[in-house]
Amino acid sequence: MRTTTTCLAAVLTVLVSACGGGGSSPTGPSTPPAQIPQVAGTWTITLVASTACSLPAAARERLYTARVTQSGAEVAINLIGNFSVNQSTGVARPGGVDVTFLFTEQLNSTSFLSVYGTGFADLSLSFRPMSGTIHYFDIFYTDRSCIATDHRFIATRRP
């Protein structure tokens, strides 16, 4: 009888050990990592200067077409138009894209607009804040810069 009890105790010990021991509870399925958004495609980007800025009307609100490419989390934003500098980028992360705008656009034969700013596009189709500089200048020596944290932009995906 003692041998049977000892064997039974040994079998139970092996079974309990094989199931992860007796003191811990089983864990549930792990939560999958949040996915980064896929943003490649053609977008319309509207950029609006802060109301505190004293800029000409042509520089206060701009509408751009952008071709966006993506490799993993890295995003390249190519604005379509007459740009001498066009190096806007982003990093996709769960919930949206951290965006850095860096471009100089020729507005007409005498004036230019340079933009450097950062923001987060949460893909909610609402205007998002952009912190940075909007600089207007022309060949007539008009030179106006506006550094603000409340410039705004919205990105809308085109079909």
C-alpha positions as CSV (number, residue, x, y, z in Angstrom):
1,M,0.0,0.0,0.0
2,R,2.9,2.3,0.9
3,T,4.4,1.7,-2.6
4,T,1.1,2.5,-4.3
5,T,0.8,5.8,-2.4
6,T,4.4,6.7,-3.1
7,C,3.9,6.0,-6.9
8,L,0.6,7.9,-6.9
9,A,2.3,10.9,-5.2
10,A,5.2,10.8,-7.7
11,V,2.8,10.7,-10.7
12,L,0.8,13.6,-9.3
13,T,4.0,15.6,-8.8
14,V,5.0,14.9,-12.4
15,L,1.6,15.9,-13.7
16,V,1.4,19.1,-11.6
17,S,5.0,20.0,-12.8
18,A,4.1,19.3,-16.4
19,C,1.1,21.7,-16.2
20,G,3.2,24.6,-14.9
21,G,3.2,23.9,-11.2
22,G,0.4,24.2,-8.8
23,G,0.8,27.8,-7.7
24,S,0.4,29.8,-10.9
25,S,-2.7,30.4,-12.9
26,P,-2.7,30.0,-16.7
27,T,-2.2,33.1,-18.7
28,G,-4.7,34.2,-21.4
29,P,-3.8,35.0,-25.0
30,S,-1.4,37.8,-25.4
31,T,-2.6,41.1,-26.9
32,P,-1.3,41.6,-30.4
33,P,0.9,44.6,-30.9
34,A,-0.8,47.7,-32.3
35,Q,-0.5,48.0,-36.0
36,I,1.0,51.0,-37.7
37,P,-1.3,52.6,-40.3
38,Q,-0.7,52.1,-44.0
39,V,-0.7,55.6,-45.5
40,A,0.8,55.2,-48.9
41,G,-1.2,56.8,-51.6
42,T,-2.3,60.2,-52.8
43,W,-3.5,62.8,-50.2
44,T,-4.7,66.3,-50.1
45,I,-3.0,68.4,-47.4
46,T,-4.4,71.7,-46.3
47,L,-2.0,74.0,-44.3
48,V,-3.4,76.9,-42.4
49,A,-1.2,79.5,-40.7
50,S,-1.8,80.6,-37.2
51,T,-4.3,83.5,-36.8
52,A,-1.5,85.4,-35.0
53,C,0.5,85.5,-38.3
54,S,0.7,88.6,-40.4
55,L,1.1,86.9,-43.8
56,P,-0.3,87.8,-47.2
57,A,-3.5,86.0,-48.1
58,A,-1.8,83.7,-50.6
59,A,0.4,82.4,-47.7
60,R,-2.2,82.0,-45.0
61,E,-3.9,78.9,-46.4
62,R,-2.4,76.5,-48.9
63,L,-3.8,73.3,-50.5
64,Y,-1.4,70.6,-51.7
65,T,-1.5,67.3,-53.4
66,A,0.9,64.8,-51.9
67,R,2.1,61.4,-53.1
68,V,3.0,59.4,-50.0
69,T,5.2,56.3,-50.0
70,Q,5.9,54.1,-47.1
71,S,8.5,51.5,-46.2
72,G,7.6,50.0,-42.8
73,A,7.2,52.9,-40.5
74,E,9.1,55.4,-42.6
75,V,7.0,57.7,-44.7
76,A,8.1,60.0,-47.6
77,I,5.8,62.9,-48.5
78,N,6.3,64.3,-52.0
79,L,4.3,67.5,-52.6
80,I,3.3,68.1,-56.2
81,G,3.9,71.5,-57.5
82,N,6.6,74.2,-58.0
83,F,9.0,73.4,-55.1
84,S,12.7,74.2,-54.8
85,V,12.9,72.2,-51.6
86,N,10.6,69.2,-51.0
87,Q,11.7,67.0,-48.2
88,S,8.7,66.3,-46.0
89,T,8.8,63.0,-44.1
90,G,7.0,61.1,-41.4
91,V,7.1,58.1,-39.1
92,A,3.9,56.0,-38.8
93,R,3.0,54.7,-35.4
94,P,-0.2,53.2,-34.0
95,G,-2.9,55.8,-34.3
96,G,-1.3,58.1,-36.9
97,V,1.9,59.6,-38.3
98,D,4.5,62.0,-36.8
99,V,5.0,64.5,-39.7
100,T,7.8,66.9,-40.5
101,F,7.1,69.4,-43.2
102,L,10.1,70.9,-45.0
103,F,9.5,72.7,-48.3
104,T,9.9,75.9,-50.2
105,E,7.2,76.6,-52.8
106,Q,7.3,79.3,-55.5
107,L,3.8,80.9,-55.3
108,N,4.2,83.0,-58.4
109,S,7.0,84.7,-60.4
110,T,7.9,87.0,-57.5
111,S,7.1,85.3,-54.2
112,F,8.0,82.2,-52.2
113,L,6.7,80.3,-49.2
114,S,9.0,78.2,-46.9
115,V,7.5,75.9,-44.3
116,Y,9.2,74.0,-41.6
117,G,7.0,72.4,-39.0
118,T,6.1,69.2,-37.1
119,G,2.8,67.7,-36.0
120,F,0.9,64.5,-35.5
121,A,-1.6,63.4,-38.1
122,D,-4.0,61.1,-36.2
123,L,-6.0,60.3,-39.4
124,S,-9.2,61.6,-37.8
125,L,-9.9,63.9,-40.7
126,S,-9.8,66.9,-38.4
127,F,-7.3,69.8,-38.3
128,R,-4.3,69.0,-36.2
129,P,-1.8,71.5,-34.7
130,M,1.6,72.1,-36.3
131,S,4.4,73.7,-34.5
132,G,6.9,75.5,-36.7
133,T,7.8,78.4,-39.0
134,I,6.0,79.7,-42.1
135,H,8.2,82.2,-43.9
136,Y,6.9,84.3,-46.8
137,F,9.3,86.3,-48.9
138,D,9.4,87.9,-52.4
139,I,11.8,89.7,-54.7
140,F,10.5,93.1,-53.5
141,Y,12.2,92.4,-50.1
142,T,9.0,91.6,-48.3
143,D,10.1,89.1,-45.7
144,R,7.6,87.9,-43.1
145,S,8.1,84.9,-40.8
146,C,5.6,83.5,-38.3
147,I,6.8,81.1,-35.7
148,A,3.8,79.5,-33.9
149,T,2.6,76.3,-32.2
150,D,-0.9,76.7,-33.5
151,H,-0.5,76.4,-37.3
152,R,-2.9,73.7,-38.5
153,F,-3.0,71.0,-41.1
154,I,-5.3,68.3,-42.3
155,A,-4.5,65.4,-44.5
156,T,-7.3,63.7,-46.5
157,R,-6.7,60.5,-48.5
158,R,-7.8,60.7,-52.1
159,P,-9.5,57.7,-53.8
